[in-house]
Amino acid sequence: MATSDRVVAKAKKMTEEDLNCNQKGVTKQKKVSRWGPNHAGAKELAGLYTKGKRTQEVTCVYTCLFLAIFNIFQLVYHFSIENWAAPFAAALFGIVVADFLSGFVHWSADSWGSIELPILGQNFIRPFREHHIDPTAITRHDYIETNGDNCMMAIPLLAWQAFTFCVYTNERIRELYSWECFLFLLCIFITLTNQIHKWSHTYFGLPPWVEFLQRWHVILPKQHHRIHHVSPHETYFCITTGWLNGPLEFLKFWSRAEWLLEKLTGHKPRSDDLKWAKKTN
């Protein structure tokens, strides 16, 4: 059986309600927790969430929301029903690109760097380390903590788009309408990525429309994402829709990229991730 097949088989055997058996009644908590909120590393990482980080997230969420509302009104205003096909295809491609970017960022933060890195470490790599040793932590995060960083990533593109809507003529906007649809859907799905990721870890109380989208693999399904959470977390990194996970795994895209980077730098992927997983005090 191929490695990827073994990973999928193992994922299917995981407890549906809790990937690492953290749920009450699934298994008795050991004195030294291997996974979950009582894990020493998870506690330490959760404690590194600061007021400054919270302020950054609040600012980014509201800025992103304002820009998205402004841009969607502009797109609706300039929409023409006679030329819907090209904008629709461009928008769909934007979703695909967002899925790839989610995988690239996820792979980069999971596999490389450490929380000791200036600025990036504690602010952006920390949540990825916490997530592997306490996968259900994300379900306890509110909307701001869940989506703040993704909103921050979308702001430059949304701001540029808003600027072009303000300065371009109507004729120029119509010429670029398909591009604008691509850019907007790319930004929206970048913004929604971690919310979709959170839903893939939420087994109770989801709205029926979210479960419908998961069931038909419009967004990341629960069972599909479980494959990534088989240690050592080396595959299925795309977490927006997950559409690209199969093709990228077939191409061995991530493993080949890791082989190349390890040859060039001498650093092993996920060594910092493993360090936090082994932390006991």
Summary of the structure (lengths in Angstrom):
residues: 281
radius of gyration: 20.1
end to end distance: 37.5
largest distance: 67.6
contacts: 843
relative contact order: 0.15
helix: 69%
strand: 0%
